[in-house]
Amino acid sequence: MKLDQQRERIQDDLRGLIAGEVRCDDVFLQLYAGDASIYEIKPLGVVCPRSAADVAACVQYAAEKQIPVHARGAGTGLAGESLGPGLVVDFSRHLHRVKYVGAETVRVQPGVVRERLNAQLRRLGRVFGPDPANRCATTIGGTIAIDGAGSHWLKYGSARRHLVSLRVVLGDGTPLTLGREPLQDGASTDANPRKRELIDRIARLLADNAELIRTHQPASPVNRCGYHLADVLGDGFLDLPKLLAGSEGTLALITEAVLATQPLPRHRAVALLLFASLDGASRAVSEVLPHQPVACDLMDRRHLSLARETEVRFDLLIPPETEAALLVEVDADAPWEARQRLHRLVDQVCRKQQLAFGSRQALDAAEIDLFWQLAHKVTPSLYRLKGDTRPVPVVEDVAVPPAVLPEFLVRVQNVLKWHQVTASMFCHAGQGQLQIQPFLNLALPEHVQKLERLAEDLYAEVFDVGGTISAEHACGLSRTPFVQRQCGPLYELFREIKRVFDPKNILNPGRVVADEPRSMTAGLRPVVSPPAESSSPQGPDDRPPLRNLIELQLNWDPAQVADVVRTCNGCGECRSQAPDVRMCPIFRILPSEEASPRAKANLIRGVLTGQMDLGTLSSDEFKAVADLCVNCHACALECPARVDVPKLMLESKGAYVAAKGLRFSDWAMARLDLLARLGSRFSLLTNWALGSRRMRWLLEKTLGIAQGRKLPRIARRSFLRRAARRGLTRPSRRTGHKVALFLDVYANYFDPQLAHALVAVLEHNNVAVYVPPEQQQAGVAALSCGALDIARRAAERNVAVLAEAVRQGYHVVTTEPAAALCLVREYPNLVDDDDARLVAGNTSEACTYLWRMHALGKLQLDLHPIHATLGYHAPCRLRALEVGSPGESLLRLIPGLIVTRIEEGCSGMAGTFGLLRRNYRASLRMGWGLIGRLRDPSIQAGATECSTCKIQMEQGTDKPTIHPLKLLALAYGLMPQFANLLTRPGEELVVT
């Protein structure tokens, strides 16, 4: 992709100066043009430094060329503080090490994710207390830059309270270490002249304006509007890290931080207080705070209703009549003390004051985590709501004194009514912070104007009660236009401080202080609208309508494409590295923006809105990003807004392949059925070759299959041929339960015993089995590599065959979760007819079918004991079917069998992804946690439903991995030969 002259020069210059990556191509610029805010600004270039020296060199170059520099962590900010037209410096890609952990402090690089830091600290009984909402993705550098706090501000305060020292790079490229600097007679004695000058000038400014600073502070307990100056200058010291906290990268870039840590709370207890009105909940806050809670959050009816809709446990927890709720946490040194404190608090609010009509209490860790999911995971789910209006995070950071919260909520409701706007509301009530998100359609100019007027009126109410427009989410692009109005004469002092640190104004200009006034609605992210919304045949801005803009490869309407892309709000949840979620397995081993699922949505948005040329879809740069999606569906399942990124990437890969064709290795994977059919005809020779290192070297050079990857032996006769001999390929005339067995490649050619086991188990349970002889491979691998023509032909053939079976009363069952997902989710995208939907609605993964039989009381339980301990892994594509864990549940029915669930994320195979040489190392890194757990001496063998997960589970250990169906057949006494599977050792290049 050809760059313009300026970008090419900048890219070449910086690549000669730094060791990190520098990218100025359109694809990368689009990735970094947005964040979790409503803004989009395409940068000039993206720099991913590998060291502090890289940062200094980049800033020095930018200062010489007068190019703005914008620091970026995870890009989860809501105010657009990390966006800009200059060089975006991504600290999350390489600078993410925890360099030292002490007894009470920790030294970290700015790209460290807050939750990963705390995972390391918890082993030592310590914690970094501030907990911004997106703690599983937010970086420490970003937390410091916005002075993040979160729900537990009542105990831990904000990030600035925990700063010991910072290593920074100033606006001229000068690196400095700043801490609590000593002063003698108001002046610094530091040996470094640049540092001494900086300290002296800042100390003098603060001393000269001490009275001004004191008299212009809001009454709210939290405030992040402008620079926080109130406690920076003390008696004989200047605490510069406190000044830099919350400065949004406008004063200096942080390259390292020393943080104070705190002891983990010994015992916690949480109460969910239920109210019949929002007013009652807000008035209860003043009753709660004297009990010294560590957190106190308020949720409105919309928030609670969405929670009930998205999680059945919340539906059972929260009565439908609840209009508002307070989530309150206390902690103590002893469990009885925590319980007692919580009971006193609940008694005060519910019985004595009669403000709440009920409460729910959580005392154990699992329940406490569930209650906090109500606060942390529901707000992003607002974007799941359908319709043209979406929640807009632009006035979501106001704070007022908690004592006036009831009155202020009435004012807020009056402002919303005046503007005829509905809004969702979440509140850190203990510190008086309100997150108000009005529902607007920013594709409409009148709604954009309404947003400005709404902000004006709402902020006027904030100022009237002594509050602040920014509590912890930064001023950014959305609030900087109002900073001068709140801070008054302090604004000129902010300007002076900015000039001391950054005289050339290259560090994130236009944030906190601005030379020129800028509208809060300037630079809004273009809204993807379907063609029907266009006012002319050529659409807005003379762009072609969506259907002509891109030839859709899948079966969906352009309006659906627009809706999917628009639903992604860039919140960054898909960058999570928390252990309780799986998305995104690729991002976990390659923590870079292009690997995140939201990056793919950003690229498609760029194409659909005309920000990127249509030819980008067939560029190698675009394909490289699309290939970072392995179609595991983890993001589609776990994204709060349920953005279907896998479907977008199938569309994108299909467009690329339609334009440029398939690589030979991809073609080989897409037509694995042909290779397997050929191999089965010469099975002796094929199996010898699979176990020969020389032949595996040749296989790697020709087909791209990694020579170190264990592979399954191929059967001499496919199961379809065996089924024909047994008469299973003729429809049964029996009545009652009947299934049509769909095989796919693995059970047909590589493990016919698995299909035999399923047939035996089904027949043992009086279920008739029919194996349609005309069936083909499912096409999973073809979909993953973008060979949609191959996948569509297979889908059309299979749909025709299976739909006829369904009409004859059969239910389609398959042993492969990926094949089940393909029939249920992918075929309706490929084939636009009622038969595809009929098949999708009547298909189940085999263990799911059997477990449903058990739930109906129709599964035989004459199971013999199996004395073994298994480590069970739930495949990603089984999880994507949202059927629970049926295979694991079936195993637990077997007497004597001990099943240990292994939760170590994705196995790393991702279908055929892990087979290829180019992905082999990445695949092993993804699955290393699972492999490590299987090496536990207490685990005798592995168990999983997925064939490729089985391959990975046997890759790093000599223990076998067995399908639950085989163990079920063994326990029924149907196939006693399976007993040796539990003790059969693995081989070097071949799986069991």
TALIN-V770624 format. One record per residue. N is the residue number from 1. PHI is phi in whole degrees, -180 to 180 (999 if undefined). Layout:
BEGIN
n = [N N]
phi = [PHI PHI]
END
This chain:
BEGIN
n = [1 2 3 4 5 6 7 8 9 10 11 12 13 14 15 16 17 18 19 20 21 22 23 24 25 26 27 28 29 30 31 32 33 34 35 36 37 38 39 40 41 42 43 44 45 46 47 48 49 50 51 52 53 54 55 56 57 58 59 60 61 62 63 64 65 66 67 68 69 70 71 72 73 74 75 76 77 78 79 80 81 82 83 84 85 86 87 88 89 90 91 92 93 94 95 96 97 98 99 100 101 102 103 104 105 106 107 108 109 110 111 112 113 114 115 116 117 118 119 120 121 122 123 124 125 126 127 128 129 130 131 132 133 134 135 136 137 138 139 140 141 142 143 144 145 146 147 148 149 150 151 152 153 154 155 156 157 158 159 160 161 162 163 164 165 166 167 168 169 170 171 172 173 174 175 176 177 178 179 180 181 182 183 184 185 186 187 188 189 190 191 192 193 194 195 196 197 198 199 200 201 202 203 204 205 206 207 208 209 210 211 212 213 214 215 216 217 218 219 220 221 222 223 224 225 226 227 228 229 230 231 232 233 234 235 236 237 238 239 240 241 242 243 244 245 246 247 248 249 250 251 252 253 254 255 256 257 258 259 260 261 262 263 264 265 266 267 268 269 270 271 272 273 274 275 276 277 278 279 280 281 282 283 284 285 286 287 288 289 290 291 292 293 294 295 296 297 298 299 300 301 302 303 304 305 306 307 308 309 310 311 312 313 314 315 316 317 318 319 320 321 322 323 324 325 326 327 328 329 330 331 332 333 334 335 336 337 338 339 340 341 342 343 344 345 346 347 348 349 350 351 352 353 354 355 356 357 358 359 360 361 362 363 364 365 366 367 368 369 370 371 372 373 374 375 376 377 378 379 380 381 382 383 384 385 386 387 388 389 390 391 392 393 394 395 396 397 398 399 400 401 402 403 404 405 406 407 408 409 410 411 412 413 414 415 416 417 418 419 420 421 422 423 424 425 426 427 428 429 430 431 432 433 434 435 436 437 438 439 440 441 442 443 444 445 446 447 448 449 450 451 452 453 454 455 456 457 458 459 460 461 462 463 464 465 466 467 468 469 470 471 472 473 474 475 476 477 478 479 480 481 482 483 484 485 486 487 488 489 490 491 492 493 494 495 496 497 498 499 500 501 502 503 504 505 506 507 508 509 510 511 512 513 514 515 516 517 518 519 520 521 522 523 524 525 526 527 528 529 530 531 532 533 534 535 536 537 538 539 540 541 542 543 544 545 546 547 548 549 550 551 552 553 554 555 556 557 558 559 560 561 562 563 564 565 566 567 568 569 570 571 572 573 574 575 576 577 578 579 580 581 582 583 584 585 586 587 588 589 590 591 592 593 594 595 596 597 598 599 600 601 602 603 604 605 606 607 608 609 610 611 612 613 614 615 616 617 618 619 620 621 622 623 624 625 626 627 628 629 630 631 632 633 634 635 636 637 638 639 640 641 642 643 644 645 646 647 648 649 650 651 652 653 654 655 656 657 658 659 660 661 662 663 664 665 666 667 668 669 670 671 672 673 674 675 676 677 678 679 680 681 682 683 684 685 686 687 688 689 690 691 692 693 694 695 696 697 698 699 700 701 702 703 704 705 706 707 708 709 710 711 712 713 714 715 716 717 718 719 720 721 722 723 724 725 726 727 728 729 730 731 732 733 734 735 736 737 738 739 740 741 742 743 744 745 746 747 748 749 750 751 752 753 754 755 756 757 758 759 760 761 762 763 764 765 766 767 768 769 770 771 772 773 774 775 776 777 778 779 780 781 782 783 784 785 786 787 788 789 790 791 792 793 794 795 796 797 798 799 800 801 802 803 804 805 806 807 808 809 810 811 812 813 814 815 816 817 818 819 820 821 822 823 824 825 826 827 828 829 830 831 832 833 834 835 836 837 838 839 840 841 842 843 844 845 846 847 848 849 850 851 852 853 854 855 856 857 858 859 860 861 862 863 864 865 866 867 868 869 870 871 872 873 874 875 876 877 878 879 880 881 882 883 884 885 886 887 888 889 890 891 892 893 894 895 896 897 898 899 900 901 902 903 904 905 906 907 908 909 910 911 912 913 914 915 916 917 918 919 920 921 922 923 924 925 926 927 928 929 930 931 932 933 934 935 936 937 938 939 940 941 942 943 944 945 946 947 948 949 950 951 952 953 954 955 956 957 958 959 960 961 962 963 964 965 966 967 968 969 970 971 972 973 974 975 976 977 978 979 980 981 982 983 984 985 986 987 988 989 990 991 992]
phi = [999 -77 -98 -72 -62 -65 -67 -64 -66 -62 -61 -65 -61 -70 -65 -82 -103 -127 -87 -77 -83 -132 -130 -127 -80 -59 -63 -68 -63 -67 -61 -102 -81 -132 -147 -86 -91 -94 -107 -147 -136 -78 -78 -82 -167 -126 -119 -118 -70 -101 -157 -63 -64 -62 -62 -63 -64 -64 -66 -63 -62 -63 -65 -66 -95 59 -107 -63 -124 -124 -74 -141 -102 -88 68 -104 -69 -98 -111 76 -72 -105 -103 175 -86 -99 -94 -90 -103 -92 -84 -80 -73 -122 -91 -132 -100 -91 -86 -160 -122 -104 -65 -133 -137 -144 -112 -135 -85 -69 -85 -64 -75 -54 -69 -70 -61 -68 -62 -74 -69 -61 -64 -105 75 -123 -157 -95 -68 -55 -132 -55 -56 -97 -63 -80 -125 -64 -89 -64 -60 -67 -63 -70 -62 -106 56 -65 -134 96 -64 -96 -59 -58 -101 -103 70 -101 -60 -61 -67 -110 -85 -99 -157 -135 -98 -135 -120 -79 -66 -102 92 -78 -86 -142 -109 -119 -144 -82 -84 -73 -125 -119 55 80 -130 -87 -115 -64 -73 -80 -63 -67 -69 -63 -62 -61 -62 -62 -68 -68 -61 -67 -61 -70 -67 -68 -115 -59 -69 -62 -63 -65 -88 -120 -102 -69 -82 -70 -70 -120 -160 -129 -86 79 -91 -86 -110 -62 -123 -81 -98 -119 -79 88 -155 -129 -93 -68 -58 -67 -71 -72 -64 86 -88 60 70 -93 -107 -166 -102 -84 -112 -165 -138 -105 -117 -82 -112 -126 -66 -64 -63 -71 -142 -124 -148 -130 -123 -107 -93 -106 -128 -87 -153 -67 -63 -62 -66 -69 -71 -71 -59 -67 -82 -80 -59 -61 -85 53 -70 -91 -156 -153 -114 -116 -125 -91 -61 -62 -60 -69 -64 -64 -61 -65 -74 -97 -147 -62 -66 -72 -63 -77 -82 -112 -63 -61 -81 -70 -97 -161 -147 -112 -104 -123 -123 -127 -138 -162 -80 -129 -63 -65 -69 -63 -62 -64 -62 -67 -64 -63 -63 -62 -62 -64 -80 -87 -93 -74 -91 53 -89 -105 -90 -174 -152 -127 -121 -127 -121 -97 -61 -65 -68 -62 -62 -62 -61 -75 -62 -58 -82 -93 -105 -88 -55 -63 -71 -57 -76 -76 -63 -85 123 -76 -86 -132 -64 -114 -84 -137 -120 -97 -133 -78 -142 -135 -58 -53 -64 -100 -57 -58 -64 -67 -63 -65 -61 -60 -62 -67 -63 -64 -64 -60 -92 55 -128 -96 -151 -96 -136 -131 -140 -79 -65 -61 -109 73 -95 -114 -108 -103 -121 -71 -92 -138 -112 -75 -78 -100 -57 -67 -75 -63 -65 -64 -62 -63 -66 -63 -62 -56 -71 -67 -66 -62 -67 -61 -62 -67 -101 79 -95 -132 -84 -140 -101 -163 -102 80 -81 52 -84 -84 -117 -55 -60 -108 -62 -62 -65 -78 -91 59 -66 -65 -60 -67 -67 -58 -61 -62 -63 -61 -68 -66 -78 -139 -62 -90 56 -103 -86 46 -63 87 -112 69 -124 -138 -69 -125 -64 -130 -69 -67 -102 -77 76 -66 -63 -59 -92 -78 -120 -67 -57 -62 -86 -72 -85 -146 -57 -91 76 -65 60 59 -84 -68 -58 -61 -65 -82 -70 -143 -79 -70 -89 -105 -86 -154 -77 -55 -63 -69 -60 -60 -67 -64 -66 -69 -66 -72 -99 73 -61 87 -59 -74 -92 -62 -120 -72 -72 -90 -130 -107 -75 -108 -59 -70 -62 -65 -97 -132 -74 -129 -59 -66 -83 -77 -59 -66 -61 -67 -64 -62 -66 -64 -60 -60 -71 -70 -94 83 -73 -126 -67 -59 -65 -59 -59 -104 -87 -67 -64 -67 -63 -63 -74 -61 -69 -80 -101 -103 61 -83 70 -65 -69 -63 -78 -103 -62 -57 -93 55 -72 -87 -64 -56 -68 -61 -76 -62 -60 -69 -64 -63 -65 -66 -64 -61 -87 -124 83 -98 -67 -63 -64 -70 -61 -62 -68 -66 -112 -60 -65 -66 -63 -67 -63 -66 -64 -70 -71 -124 -61 -62 -66 -63 -68 -64 -65 -64 -97 -100 -64 -66 -69 -69 -61 -66 -63 -66 -70 -94 -104 81 -83 -56 -71 -89 -76 -65 -127 -81 -67 -100 -80 -69 -131 -67 -67 -59 -68 -67 -64 -63 -66 -86 80 -78 -87 -105 -56 -82 -97 -70 -98 93 -70 -139 -125 -103 -85 -101 -92 64 -70 -65 -69 -78 -109 -104 -144 -59 -60 -64 -66 -60 -62 -64 -60 -63 -66 -65 -66 -62 -101 62 -111 -76 -119 -126 -112 -57 -73 -87 -66 -120 -60 -69 95 -61 -65 -63 -62 -62 -98 89 -82 -70 -67 -64 -64 -68 -63 -64 -64 -62 -68 -68 -62 -61 -71 -75 -63 -64 -66 -63 -66 -88 100 -89 -107 -78 -132 -139 -81 -102 -57 -63 -68 -62 -63 -64 -67 -81 -106 -84 -60 -62 -78 -95 -121 -94 -153 -68 -63 -63 -70 -64 -64 -59 -79 -130 -124 -140 -68 -58 -65 -63 -61 -67 -68 -66 -60 -63 -63 -91 77 -111 -95 -66 -116 -82 -98 -86 -64 -127 -96 -160 -118 -115 -104 -97 -117 -87 -66 -60 -75 -70 -62 -66 -76 56 -116 83 -130 -64 -62 -62 -65 -64 -61 -72 -77 -80 -61 82 -88 -100 -113 -106 -78 -102 -107 -126 79 -67 -70 100 -78 50 71 -85 -53 -77 -76 -82 -59 -68 -112 -60 -65 -61 -62 -66 -63 -63 -99 -66 -63 -65 -61 -62 -66 -66 -75 -57 -59 -75 -96 -83 -157 -98 -146 -165 -86 -92 -69 -76 -63 -59 -60 -68 -65 -92 -65 -105 -152 -94 -84 -76 -122 -124 -72 -54 -65 -67 -68 -67 -63 -66 -66 -73 79 -83 -137 -62 -65 -74 -61 -76 -64 -71 -118 -71 -74 -75 -108 -69 -120 -130 -82 -72]
END
